[in-house]
Structures are given as structure tokens and as C-alpha cells.
């Protein structure tokens, strides 16, 4: 590890004594396979004489920087991509090699840092991008795998296909919520999605995602999302399938991320049952549930226009484009429900 704290010091061979140094970026041209590349590498510079210093951990960091930048320039998969594939399909490194049609030691070597060929890199990318493609590879190489490894990976692929039963935007929103919050139960997630839809539509006059919300007994619910996470019941969601979406938050606009951050930093402070109390006192859910007692199931539509109109009125009163405004609204709703 390179020292990062202020006042870092090491021995400068030019000054012949220990001095402070600064970490800077320096472009270095390096030839790989008869082709020249320019890499931005970290260097340590003596704060007194300005010469470069050789400090502990710097060579390893430079090797890592070259590896990452080379893979990016050439469009090759990274080690974390392969690890993500193993996590998603619940498969070990040797079985993954065989499933993809490689030699048994190929993936283990990639995980140790060997750079894959473009052909093999594209195969890994395709498996990571498409559960259908992964299923094809599994079927093609069925005879090379144990029954246990094959069945586990196929079950994961089937489950992953179910992930795409909701819109891409809904998946991105859920993935972003998961990145921001450590523990989210299915009940809590449902309510957060409803609040995200309400606040976003009030502020920007359009829905953030197209799925329809239903007025279930325990509040607003997006049925397709419920089906995705029903197996977690009342437990925090820990879904390996969402590793597929890690690092894709850039697919959301700044306005979308702003609203999700607002909701996470306010409503996200409370558990699912508390959030349920809030929705039970809001007009869209109450209007959709008219005529139903508390224990009577229903699946009435919560129209997007109804949600938007309600939160436009909330915005006019509280100013929900700010965390303070939302917290004031939450306080009043919880006080009303107590």
C-alpha cells in the first residue's frame, strides 16, 4: 500500500535523506506486443529536489494501472468482470472455464493476471451480458461439467432471465438504491420505489419508470418487483443477480440520481413498516383502497397521474426538492399516523 496521508515521507536518493514526497500522474509510453500505448502512472516526487522517488508499493500500483488501462483501451474484460460472472452464476473458476469452452486452467490464469485474447474476452463479455448466451455455452459444454455445477449455473441463468421482466430503468433505479443502502428488505424497497416515483414525477412532470403501482394491503406495490424478490420475504435483499448492473449508475440521469439520493437520505432512514404507515395515510393508496377493510386483499391500480398530483400538492406545501422539506413531510405524516 502506498502511503496516502498528509506529510508522507521516504528516503530520497538525490537528497540523501528522508524527505516529504508528492504523488503525481505522469504519462509513460510503453510498447506491448509491438504496439505503443500511453499510460498515466502514479509517480512519487520529492517535495524538495523534484526528482522521482522509489517508494514501497509503487511498482505494484504501476503494474495494476498499466493492466487496467491496457484492458480498457483494448476493450478486454477485467479481473472483476470474471469474478462478477462467477458470482452471478454461482460457479467456480475451473468449472467456468469448461462451461465457456476454455481449457480448465484458463480462467484461473486470468484471475492471476494473465491477459485474455480478444476472442476469449468477447466470450466472457457475451456471457456477462446475456443469460441466454450463457445457457447456450452451458448446454454446449454440458459433458465437461459435474451435474451439480451444471444445474446450479443453469438455475442461476433462468433466475437471471427473470430479472429482465421489469424495465431497464426500473432495474437501474433498484441497483442504485442497493448501492446507496446497506440493507433493504422487499417491503422497504417497494415503498422507496413508490416515493421515488412520486417525488420525481412531481418535480419533473413525468414518471421515472413505466411500471404500474398497485394498492396492496401493505401499501403501494410494484408486482413485477415483488416477484423478483419474494423469496427474501422479510429479510434484507442479497441478490447476486444485481452484480450484473454494478457500475452502471451512469445509465441514470443526474436528475434521476438526485431524486433517488433525496429519497434514500430521508425515507431511507426508516424501515419498511414505518414507510408503510406513511403510505397508508396518503391519498393515492387510500383512494384506491376505498371500500376495503384493512385485511381485505386488493390489487387496484394506483394511477401515475394520481401519484403525481398528490406529490405536486406535497411539493407546494413542503418543498420536497430538498431533504429538509421531505423530512418535514415525513415528520407530519408519522405524527398523523401515531
VOBA-1610 file (N, C-alpha, C; in pm, whole numbers, padded with zeros to 5 digits, always signed):
BEGIN
Unk+00083-00120+00000Unk+00000+00000+00000Unk+00087+00125+00000Unk+00054+00221-00086Unk+00127+00347-00088Unk+00069+00438+00020Unk+00158+00504+00093Unk+00113+00596+00197Unk+00035+00710+00134Unk-00085+00740+00188Unk-00169+00844+00130Unk-00187+00963+00224Unk-00149+00949+00351Unk-00175+01056+00446Unk-00087+01177+00420Unk-00133+01291+00472Unk-00059+01416+00456Unk+00076+01403+00526Unk+00181+01462+00466Unk+00312+01459+00527Unk+00384+01327+00507Unk+00351+01253+00399Unk+00418+01125+00373Unk+00566+01149+00343Unk+00649+01058+00390Unk+00793+01074+00379Unk+00861+00943+00340Unk+00973+00954+00273Unk+01056+00838+00243Unk+01196+00888+00206Unk+01287+00793+00178Unk+01425+00831+00152Unk+01443+00874+00006Unk+01498+00992-00012Unk+01527+01044-00146Unk+01675+01021-00174Unk+01706+00946-00281Unk+01847+00914-00309Unk+01922+01037-00362Unk+01851+01137-00411Unk+01917+01259-00457Unk+01952+01349-00340Unk+01858+01365-00247Unk+01883+01448-00129Unk+01965+01374-00024Unk+01971+01241-00037Unk+02043+01155+00057Unk+01989+01161+00199Unk+01858+01180+00208Unk+01793+01180+00338Unk+01642+01164+00319Unk+01575+01145+00430Unk+01429+01129+00425Unk+01363+01264+00401Unk+01274+01267+00302Unk+01204+01392+00269Unk+01056+01363+00245Unk+00978+01468+00241Unk+00837+01454+00203Unk+00829+01435+00053Unk+00724+01364+00009Unk+00705+01346-00135Unk+00559+01368-00172Unk+00537+01393-00298Unk+00402+01415-00353Unk+00373+01307-00456Unk+00249+01259-00458Unk+00207+01163-00561Unk+00148+01240-00678Unk+00199+01212-00796Unk+00153+01280-00917Unk+00131+01178-01028Unk+00063+01222-01134Unk+00044+01138-01251Unk+00143+01177-01360Unk+00199+01077-01426Unk+00294+01100-01533Unk+00263+01008-01650Unk+00259+01063-01770Unk+00235+00982-01889Unk+00362+00911-01932Unk+00351+00780-01952Unk+00465+00699-01992Unk+00425+00616-02115Unk+00509+00616-02217Unk+00485+00538-02338Unk+00549+00401-02321Unk+00470+00296-02343Unk+00520+00160-02326Unk+00472+00074-02442Unk+00560-00010-02495Unk+00525-00099-02606Unk+00479-00234-02552Unk+00364-00279-02601Unk+00311-00410-02567Unk+00272-00480-02696Unk+00332-00594-02720Unk+00305-00670-02843Unk+00323-00584-02967Unk+00437-00513-02971Unk+00477-00430-03086Unk+00384-00312-03112Unk+00308-00273-03010Unk+00220-00158-03024Unk+00244-00065-02906Unk+00253+00067-02936Unk+00282+00163-02829Unk+00154+00216-02764Unk+00159+00228-02632Unk+00047+00280-02554Unk+00098+00389-02461Unk+00013+00487-02431Unk+00046+00590-02334Unk-00035+00564-02208Unk+00035+00541-02098Unk-00030+00511-01971Unk-00008+00626-01873Unk-00111+00657-01797Unk-00099+00755-01690Unk-00065+00683-01561Unk+00060+00694-01517Unk+00107+00620-01400Unk+00135+00713-01282Unk+00118+00658-01163Unk+00146+00734-01041Unk+00296+00734-01014Unk+00350+00853-00987Unk+00491+00865-00951Unk+00501+00945-00821Unk+00607+00917-00746Unk+00634+00991-00623Unk+00745+01091-00650Unk+00721+01218-00619Unk+00817+01324-00648Unk+00862+01390-00517Unk+00990+01399-00499Unk+01045+01462-00379Unk+01000+01607-00372Unk+00949+01648-00258Unk+00899+01785-00241Unk+01013+01887-00238Unk+01138+01842-00221Unk+01249+01936-00212Unk+01328+01948-00342Unk+01370+01833-00399Unk+01452+01840-00520Unk+01374+01817-00650Unk+01250+01764-00636Unk+01167+01743-00754Unk+01196+01617-00831Unk+01289+01536-00784Unk+01322+01411-00852Unk+01226+01300-00809Unk+01210+01202-00897Unk+01121+01090-00863Unk+01187+01001-00758Unk+01101+00944-00674Unk+01147+00857-00566Unk+01085+00719-00581Unk+01158+00618-00540Unk+01107+00481-00543Unk+01057+00446-00404Unk+00925+00448-00388Unk+00868+00424-00256Unk+00799+00288-00252Unk+00782+00228-00136Unk+00721+00095-00125Unk+00579+00092-00185Unk+00552-00011-00261Unk+00418-00031-00318Unk+00395+00036-00451Unk+00488+00123-00494Unk+00465+00200-00616Unk+00473+00113-00741Unk+00568+00020-00745Unk+00581-00067-00863Unk+00454-00151-00881Unk+00402-00208-00771Unk+00280-00288-00780Unk+00164-00202-00829Unk+00155-00078-00781Unk+00048+00011-00824Unk+00059+00042-00973Unk+00181+00064-01020Unk+00201+00092-01162Unk+00163-00027-01250Unk+00196-00147-01205Unk+00159-00267-01279Unk+00007-00277-01290Unk-00060-00249-01180Unk-00206-00253-01179Unk-00264-00146-01272Unk-00205-00026-01270Unk-00253+00082-01356Unk-00235+00048-01503Unk-00122-00009-01538Unk-00098-00048-01677Unk-00198-00155-01720Unk-00218-00253-01634Unk-00312-00361-01665Unk-00452-00308-01689Unk-00500-00224-01599Unk-00636-00170-01612Unk-00650-00083-01736Unk-00552+00004-01761Unk-00561+00095-01875Unk-00546+00021-02007Unk-00461-00079-02010Unk-00446-00159-02132Unk-00575-00233-02166Unk-00635-00294-02064Unk-00760-00365-02087Unk-00871-00271-02135Unk-00874-00150-02078Unk-00974-00053-02118Unk-00956-00010-02263Unk-00831+00021-02301Unk-00802+00065-02437Unk-00834-00045-02539Unk-00800-00168-02505Unk-00821-00279-02597Unk-00961-00341-02586Unk-01040-00292-02489Unk-01175-00345-02473Unk-01178-00487-02420Unk-01081-00522-02337Unk-01072-00657-02281Unk-01136-00663-02143Unk-01187-00779-02108Unk-01251-00795-01978Unk-01148-00778-01867Unk-01196-00734-01752Unk-01110-00716-01636Unk-01130-00832-01539Unk-01040-00842-01444Unk-01050-00950-01345Unk-01183-00943-01271Unk-01227-00820-01238Unk-01354-00807-01165Unk-01473-00852-01248Unk-01462-00843-01382Unk-01569-00893-01469Unk-01583-01045-01456Unk-01469-01113-01452Unk-01470-01259-01438Unk-01522-01298-01301Unk-01480-01225-01199Unk-01529-01253-01063Unk-01680-01230-01054Unk-01727-01127-01125Unk-01870-01098-01128Unk-01946-01214-01194Unk-01891-01268-01302Unk-01953-01379-01372Unk-01964-01502-01282Unk-01858-01528-01206Unk-01859-01641-01113Unk-01965-01622-01005Unk-01977-01499-00956Unk-02075-01469-00852Unk-02217-01484-00903Unk-02242-01432-01022Unk-02377-01435-01078Unk-02424-01578-01102Unk-02335-01660-01159Unk-02375-01796-01196Unk-02337-01902-01093Unk-02288-01855-00978Unk-02258-01946-00866Unk-02172-02064-00912Unk-02064-02029-00980Unk-01980-02130-01041Unk-01833-02100-01010Unk-01754-02205-00991Unk-01612-02189-00960Unk-01531-02155-01084Unk-01404-02119-01062Unk-01322-02074-01173Unk-01291-02185-01274Unk-01261-02306-01227Unk-01234-02416-01322Unk-01361-02457-01397Unk-01475-02477-01327Unk-01599-02508-01400Unk-01639-02398-01497Unk-01614-02271-01461Unk-01646-02162-01553Unk-01564-02173-01680Unk-01435-02207-01667Unk-01351-02228-01784Unk-01411-02332-01878Unk-01452-02443-01821Unk-01509-02552-01901Unk-01643-02513-01961Unk-01724-02442-01883Unk-01856-02401-01931Unk-01846-02308-02052Unk-01742-02225-02053Unk-01724-02130-02163Unk-01652-02192-02282Unk-01607-02317-02265Unk-01537-02384-02374Unk-01387-02361-02373Unk-01333-02313-02260Unk-01189-02291-02248Unk-01123-02415-02186Unk-00990-02411-02178Unk-00920-02512-02101Unk-00946-02492-01953Unk-00931-02597-01875Unk-00970-02591-01733Unk-00893-02486-01654Unk-00769-02456-01694Unk-00687-02362-01616Unk-00690-02220-01673Unk-00770-02197-01777Unk-00769-02065-01843Unk-00820-01955-01752Unk-00939-01972-01697Unk-00994-01869-01608Unk-00908-01850-01484Unk-00860-01959-01418Unk-00769-01937-01305Unk-00648-01851-01342Unk-00594-01869-01462Unk-00480-01788-01505Unk-00520-01642-01525Unk-00641-01621-01581Unk-00689-01483-01598Unk-00703-01414-01463Unk-00751-01489-01365Unk-00768-01431-01231Unk-00635-01399-01165Unk-00530-01463-01211Unk-00395-01434-01159Unk-00328-01319-01234Unk-00397-01267-01337Unk-00345-01151-01407Unk-00311-01170-01553Unk-00315-01294-01603Unk-00286-01316-01746Unk-00393-01246-01829Unk-00350-01179-01934Unk-00443-01103-02019Unk-00504-01196-02124Unk-00637-01198-02134Unk-00702-01288-02229Unk-00689-01240-02373Unk-00705-01331-02467Unk-00712-01294-02608Unk-00845-01223-02631Unk-00854-01150-02742Unk-00979-01081-02772Unk-01093-01181-02790Unk-01064-01294-02853Unk-01168-01395-02875Unk-01226-01443-02742Unk-01140-01479-02649Unk-01188-01528-02520Unk-01250-01415-02437Unk-01195-01296-02451Unk-01252-01181-02381Unk-01395-01156-02427Unk-01417-01165-02558Unk-01552-01142-02612Unk-01650-01249-02564Unk-01602-01372-02546Unk-01688-01478-02495Unk-01731-01447-02352Unk-01636-01403-02269Unk-01669-01366-02131Unk-01767-01250-02129Unk-01744-01149-02213Unk-01833-01034-02220Unk-01975-01075-02259Unk-01985-01164-02355Unk-02116-01210-02400Unk-02189-01285-02290Unk-02116-01368-02216Unk-02176-01442-02105Unk-02222-01348-01995Unk-02147-01241-01976Unk-02182-01143-01873Unk-02303-01060-01914Unk-02318-01037-02043Unk-02426-00950-02092Unk-02556-01024-02118Unk-02550-01157-02140Unk-02670-01228-02183Unk-02685-01363-02115Unk-02788-01379-02031Unk-02813-01510-01970Unk-02844-01616-02076Unk-02908-01576-02186Unk-02940-01671-02293Unk-02812-01725-02355Unk-02713-01638-02375Unk-02585-01681-02431Unk-02515-01777-02333Unk-02519-01745-02205Unk-02455-01831-02106Unk-02521-01968-02104Unk-02652-01972-02119Unk-02722-02100-02122Unk-02679-02183-02243Unk-02657-02117-02356Unk-02611-02188-02475Unk-02474-02251-02450Unk-02383-02174-02389Unk-02250-02227-02361Unk-02256-02343-02262Unk-02343-02331-02162Unk-02358-02439-02064Unk-02407-02567-02131Unk-02504-02552-02221Unk-02558-02670-02290Unk-02453-02732-02382Unk-02378-02646-02452Unk-02275-02697-02543Unk-02167-02777-02470Unk-02137-02736-02348Unk-02027-02797-02273Unk-02077-02879-02154Unk-02201-02923-02165Unk-02266-02999-02057Unk-02182-03118-02012Unk-02124-03190-02106Unk-02049-03311-02074Unk-01921-03287-01996Unk-01872-03164-01994Unk-01747-03134-01924Unk-01770-03096-01777Unk-01896-03074-01741Unk-01928-03024-01606Unk-01990-03132-01521Unk-01975-03118-01390Unk-02045-03208-01299Unk-02193-03172-01300Unk-02279-03265-01261Unk-02422-03238-01257Unk-02453-03121-01165Unk-02385-03116-01051Unk-02411-03010-00953Unk-02376-02873-01010Unk-02259-02861-01073Unk-02217-02732-01129Unk-02308-02688-01242Unk-02347-02785-01327Unk-02435-02753-01440Unk-02572-02705-01392Unk-02632-02779-01301Unk-02766-02745-01254Unk-02768-02611-01181Unk-02665-02586-01100Unk-02659-02461-01025Unk-02645-02342-01120Unk-02559-02354-01221Unk-02538-02245-01316Unk-02661-02223-01403Unk-02728-02331-01445Unk-02849-02318-01526Unk-02961-02254-01447Unk-02973-02291-01320Unk-03076-02231-01234Unk-03051-02081-01219Unk-02924-02044-01204Unk-02889-01902-01193Unk-02922-01828-01322Unk-02898-01892-01437Unk-02928-01830-01566Unk-03078-01810-01582Unk-03156-01911-01544Unk-03303-01899-01551Unk-03351-01784-01463Unk-03294-01777-01343Unk-03333-01671-01250Unk-03294-01534-01303Unk-03178-01528-01368Unk-03130-01401-01422Unk-03220-01352-01535Unk-03272-01444-01614Unk-03365-01404-01720Unk-03489-01340-01661Unk-03529-01387-01542Unk-03644-01327-01475Unk-03620-01184-01434Unk-03493-01147-01417Unk-03459-01011-01378Unk-03506-00911-01483Unk-03511-00955-01607Unk-03547-00864-01715Unk-03697-00861-01743Unk-03775-00908-01644Unk-03920-00896-01654Unk-03965-00754-01621Unk-03874-00673-01568Unk-03904-00532-01544Unk-03820-00448-01639Unk-03856-00321-01650Unk-03788-00233-01744Unk-03644-00208-01702Unk-03562-00171-01800Unk-03422-00141-01772Unk-03411-00025-01673Unk-03498+00076-01688Unk-03491+00190-01596Unk-03522+00148-01454Unk-03622+00062-01435Unk-03653+00013-01301Unk-03533-00061-01243Unk-03469-00144-01324Unk-03351-00217-01277Unk-03240-00121-01234Unk-03219-00015-01313Unk-03114+00081-01280Unk-03145+00153-01149Unk-03272+00189-01131Unk-03311+00256-01007Unk-03288+00165-00887Unk-03331+00039-00899Unk-03312-00057-00789Unk-03164-00077-00760Unk-03084-00091-00866Unk-02940-00111-00847Unk-02877+00008-00776Unk-02922+00128-00809Unk-02868+00248-00745Unk-02909+00255-00598Unk-03033+00217-00569Unk-03078+00211-00429Unk-02991+00112-00351Unk-02965-00004-00411Unk-02881-00105-00344Unk-02741-00053-00318Unk-02689+00028-00410Unk-02555+00083-00391Unk-02550+00183-00276Unk-02661+00254-00255Unk-02663+00359-00154Unk-02697+00307-00014Unk-02776+00201-00006Unk-02820+00149+00124Unk-02763+00010+00149Unk-02719-00015+00270Unk-02658-00144+00303Unk-02761-00255+00313Unk-02876-00226+00375Unk-02979-00328+00394Unk-03114-00276+00346Unk-03175-00351+00254Unk-03307-00314+00202Unk-03393-00440+00197Unk-03503-00440+00269Unk-03596-00552+00263Unk-03690-00532+00145Unk-03759-00638+00100Unk-03855-00620-00009Unk-03963-00516+00022Unk-04014-00515+00145Unk-04117-00418+00183Unk-04061-00275+00174Unk-03943-00256+00227Unk-03880-00124+00224Unk-03854-00079+00080Unk-03806-00171-00004Unk-03778-00137-00143Unk-03904-00091-00215Unk-04013-00161-00194Unk-04139-00123-00260Unk-04178+00020-00226Unk-04167+00056-00100Unk-04208+00189-00058Unk-04111+00295-00112Unk-03983+00264-00113Unk-03886+00360-00167Unk-03910+00385-00316Unk-03942+00278-00390Unk-03972+00295-00533Unk-04094+00383-00554Unk-04194+00365-00470Unk-04315+00448-00478Unk-04282+00595-00450Unk-04203+00620-00346Unk-04167+00758-00313Unk-04080+00819-00422Unk-03991+00740-00478Unk-03907+00789-00589Unk-03995+00829-00707Unk-04090+00745-00740Unk-04182+00776-00850Unk-04260+00903-00821Unk-04312+00915-00697Unk-04393+01031-00661Unk-04315+01161-00666Unk-04199+01164-00603Unk-04121+01287-00597Unk-04067+01324-00735Unk-04018+01224-00810Unk-03965+01254-00943Unk-04074+01309-01035Unk-04189+01245-01035Unk-04297+01289-01124Unk-04349+01428-01085Unk-04346+01461-00955Unk-04389+01593-00911Unk-04291+01701-00953Unk-04163+01669-00948Unk-04060+01768-00980Unk-04037+01783-01130Unk-04056+01676-01206Unk-04020+01680-01349Unk-04137+01650-01442Unk-04256+01635-01385Unk-04379+01620-01464Unk-04379+01498-01554Unk-04311+01394-01515Unk-04313+01268-01590Unk-04266+01157-01497Unk-04309+01032-01522Unk-04264+00922-01436Unk-04118+00888-01460Unk-04053+00834-01358Unk-03914+00793-01373Unk-03906+00654-01436Unk-04007+00569-01409Unk-04016+00438-01475Unk-04162+00412-01511Unk-04184+00317-01601Unk-04316+00297-01661Unk-04404+00196-01588Unk-04347+00115-01498Unk-04426+00012-01428Unk-04540+00075-01350Unk-04653+00004-01347Unk-04770+00050-01271Unk-04763+00000-01127Unk-04811+00083-01038Unk-04814+00050-00895Unk-04954+00002-00858Unk-04963-00091-00765Unk-05090-00145-00720Unk-05110-00120-00570Unk-05236-00106-00531Unk-05268-00079-00391Unk-05293-00211-00318Unk-05187-00272-00267Unk-05199-00395-00191Unk-05225-00364-00044Unk-05251-00467+00031Unk-05286-00450+00173Unk-05180-00372+00249Unk-05052-00402+00222Unk-04944-00338+00295Unk-04886-00217+00223Unk-04967-00153+00141Unk-04924-00031+00076Unk-04899-00046-00073Unk-04843+00057-00137Unk-04814+00052-00281Unk-04712-00057-00313Unk-04739-00130-00421Unk-04651-00240-00460Unk-04639-00244-00612Unk-04517-00268-00658Unk-04493-00295-00800Unk-04484-00447-00814Unk-04588-00512-00867Unk-04595-00659-00867Unk-04475-00728-00931Unk-04423-00672-01041Unk-04310-00736-01108Unk-04186-00736-01017Unk-04169-00630-00941Unk-04057-00621-00847Unk-04080-00717-00730Unk-04204-00727-00688Unk-04238-00821-00580Unk-04198-00964-00621Unk-04229-01000-00745Unk-04195-01135-00792Unk-04045-01159-00794Unk-03968-01054-00822Unk-03822-01069-00826Unk-03763-01105-00691Unk-03822-01050-00584Unk-03759-01062-00452Unk-03847-01133-00349Unk-03950-01203-00393Unk-04043-01264-00299Unk-03975-01367-00209Unk-03871-01432-00257Unk-03803-01535-00177Unk-03731-01478-00056Unk-03703-01348-00056Unk-03635-01287+00058Unk-03730-01255+00174Unk-03861-01257+00144Unk-03964-01234+00245Unk-03937-01106+00324Unk-03911-01118+00456Unk-03889-01000+00539Unk-03740-00974+00562Unk-03655-01047+00493Unk-03511-01036+00513Unk-03448-00935+00416Unk-03332-00878+00452Unk-03263-00789+00359Unk-03230-00860+00229Unk-03242-00789+00120Unk-03217-00846-00012Unk-03067-00858-00036Unk-03022-00977-00069Unk-02882-01002-00107Unk-02887-01083-00234Unk-02896-01015-00347Unk-02925-01080-00474Unk-02804-01072-00567Unk-02739-01185-00590Unk-02619-01188-00674Unk-02648-01143-00816Unk-02774-01154-00860Unk-02807-01115-00997Unk-02775-00968-01023Unk-02783-00886-00919Unk-02762-00743-00940Unk-02616-00707-00957Unk-02527-00805-00941Unk-02387-00781-00975Unk-02376-00747-01124Unk-02474-00794-01202Unk-02475-00767-01345Unk-02485-00617-01373Unk-02543-00542-01279Unk-02566-00399-01301Unk-02469-00310-01225Unk-02373-00370-01155Unk-02277-00289-01080Unk-02198-00199-01174Unk-02183-00074-01131Unk-02107+00020-01212Unk-02183+00077-01329Unk-02317+00063-01330Unk-02396+00114-01442Unk-02483+00232-01402Unk-02452+00297-01292Unk-02536+00409-01247Unk-02533+00524-01346Unk-02432+00528-01434Unk-02426+00634-01534Unk-02542+00624-01633Unk-02612+00513-01631Unk-02730+00499-01717Unk-02845+00585-01667Unk-02835+00634-01543Unk-02935+00725-01487Unk-02891+00869-01512Unk-02987+00958-01532Unk-02955+01099-01549Unk-02923+01161-01414Unk-02864+01280-01417Unk-02832+01350-01292Unk-02959+01382-01214Unk-03067+01418-01285Unk-03195+01446-01218Unk-03249+01321-01150Unk-03237+01207-01218Unk-03285+01081-01160Unk-03206+01044-01035Unk-03072+01057-01044Unk-02990+01025-00927Unk-03015+01124-00813Unk-03041+01249-00847Unk-03070+01349-00745Unk-03194+01311-00664Unk-03299+01267-00733Unk-03422+01230-00665Unk-03402+01103-00582Unk-03333+01005-00638Unk-03309+00882-00562Unk-03228+00913-00436Unk-03128+01000-00449Unk-03049+01040-00332Unk-03137+01108-00228Unk-03229+01193-00273Unk-03322+01259-00181Unk-03402+01156-00102Unk-03454+01056-00171Unk-03538+00955-00107Unk-03454+00868-00013Unk-03338+00825-00059Unk-03251+00740+00022Unk-03209+00811+00150Unk-03179+00941+00140Unk-03130+01017+00256Unk-03241+01061+00351Unk-03365+01036+00315Unk-03478+01076+00401Unk-03564+00953+00436Unk-03644+00909+00343Unk-03726+00790+00366Unk-03639+00668+00395Unk-03519+00665+00335Unk-03430+00551+00353Unk-03379+00534+00495Unk-03406+00630+00582Unk-03366+00619+00723Unk-03460+00529+00802Unk-03575+00495+00742Unk-03678+00420+00814Unk-03696+00280+00756Unk-03746+00190+00838Unk-03774+00055+00794Unk-03904+00045+00716Unk-03928-00073+00660Unk-04044-00093+00575Unk-04177-00068+00644Unk-04192-00110+00768Unk-04320-00094+00839Unk-04350+00052+00866Unk-04247+00131+00896Unk-04267+00275+00918Unk-04308+00342+00787Unk-04242+00305+00678Unk-04276+00361+00547Unk-04418+00321+00508Unk-04458+00201+00545Unk-04595+00155+00518Unk-04696+00245+00588Unk-04666+00286+00710Unk-04756+00376+00784Unk-04775+00507+00709Unk-04668+00557+00648Unk-04678+00683+00572Unk-04770+00665+00452Unk-04747+00559+00375Unk-04828+00539+00253Unk-04975+00515+00286Unk-05002+00455+00404Unk-05141+00430+00443Unk-05216+00558+00473Unk-05144+00668+00487Unk-05209+00797+00514Unk-05205+00890+00394Unk-05163+00837+00280Unk-05157+00919+00159Unk-05277+00891+00071Unk-05324+00996+00004Unk-05447+00988-00074Unk-05446+00883-00186Unk-05337+00866-00263Unk-05343+00769-00373Unk-05377+00628-00326Unk-05311+00580-00220Unk-05337+00444-00170Unk-05475+00437-00105Unk-05512+00536-00028Unk-05641+00537+00041Unk-05756+00540-00060Unk-05742+00621-00165Unk-05848+00629-00266Unk-05864+00497-00341Unk-05750+00432-00373Unk-05754+00305-00445Unk-05812+00194-00359Unk-05803+00207-00227Unk-05849+00103-00135Unk-05987+00133-00077Unk-06057+00230-00128Unk-06189+00264-00075Unk-06281+00144-00080Unk-06350+00120+00031Unk-06442+00007+00037Unk-06379-00121+00085Unk-06246-00120+00106Unk-06175-00241+00153Unk-06132-00222+00299Unk-06162-00320+00382Unk-06112-00314+00519Unk-05963-00345+00519Unk-05899-00326+00633Unk-05753-00341+00640Unk-05704-00479+00596Unk-05782-00584+00622Unk-05736-00720+00595Unk-05780-00774+00459Unk-05856-00695+00384Unk-05907-00741+00255Unk-05804-00717+00145Unk-05758-00821+00075Unk-05661-00803-00034Unk-05721-00723-00149Unk-05638-00650-00218Unk-05680-00580-00338Unk-05560-00561-00428Unk-05586-00534-00553Unk-05478-00507-00647Unk-05519-00392-00740Unk-05583-00294-00680Unk-05630-00180-00757Unk-05512-00095-00806Unk-05529-00041-00924Unk-05424+00043-00982Unk-05408+00172-00905Unk-05283+00210-00882Unk-05251+00344-00831Unk-05207+00426-00953Unk-05297+00501-01014Unk-05261+00569-01140Unk-05142+00663-01122Unk-05055+00667-01222Unk-04940+00756-01217Unk-04983+00901-01202Unk-05094+00939-01266Unk-05142+01077-01255Unk-05185+01109-01113Unk-05244+01011-01046Unk-05286+01030-00908Unk-05164+01050-00817Unk-05061+00969-00839Unk-04938+00982-00760Unk-04873+01117-00786Unk-04868+01158-00914Unk-04807+01285-00949Unk-04882+01402-00887Unk-05014+01400-00899Unk-05095+01511-00846Unk-05078+01524-00695Unk-05076+01409-00627Unk-05062+01412-00482Unk-04928+01474-00443Unk-04820+01431-00508Unk-04688+01482-00470Unk-04663+01623-00519Unk-04735+01666-00621Unk-04727+01808-00659Unk-04784+01894-00547Unk-04893+01848-00486Unk-04953+01922-00373Unk-04859+01919-00253Unk-04795+01803-00230Unk-04698+01792-00120Unk-04581+01888-00144Unk-04535+01895-00269Unk-04424+01984-00302Unk-04461+02130-00280Unk-04583+02167-00317Unk-04627+02305-00298Unk-04628+02344-00150Unk-04653+02249-00063Unk-04661+02276+00081Unk-04526+02265+00151Unk-04447+02165+00112Unk-04325+02135+00186Unk-04195+02169+00113Unk-04200+02176-00020Unk-04076+02195-00095Unk-03991+02069-00093Unk-04039+01963-00160Unk-03975+01832-00149Unk-03853+01816-00240Unk-03809+01927-00301Unk-03684+01920-00376Unk-03564+01927-00282Unk-03589+01943-00152Unk-03481+01946-00053Unk-03505+01837+00052Unk-03396+01794+00116Unk-03407+01694+00222Unk-03486+01749+00341Unk-03467+01876+00373Unk-03541+01936+00485Unk-03690+01933+00459Unk-03728+01964+00335Unk-03871+01961+00301Unk-03929+01822+00315Unk-03856+01722+00266Unk-03903+01584+00276Unk-03909+01538+00421Unk-03810+01574+00501Unk-03811+01535+00641Unk-03927+01597+00716Unk-03961+01721+00683Unk-04078+01784+00745Unk-04206+01710+00707Unk-04214+01669+00582Unk-04332+01593+00537Unk-04340+01459+00610Unk-04227+01389+00619Unk-04225+01260+00688Unk-04266+01276+00833Unk-04213+01379+00899Unk-04247+01405+01039Unk-04397+01423+01058Unk-04457+01505+00971Unk-04602+01530+00981Unk-04682+01404+00955Unk-04640+01323+00858Unk-04716+01201+00825Unk-04705+01099+00937Unk-04588+01087+00999Unk-04572+00991+01110Unk-04650+01039+01232Unk-04653+01167+01251Unk-04730+01223+01363Unk-04880+01197+01341Unk-04922+01209+01217Unk-05062+01185+01182Unk-05101+01038+01202Unk-05006+00948+01180Unk-05036+00804+01187Unk-05021+00746+01327Unk-04967+00827+01419Unk-04943+00775+01555Unk-05070+00779+01641
//
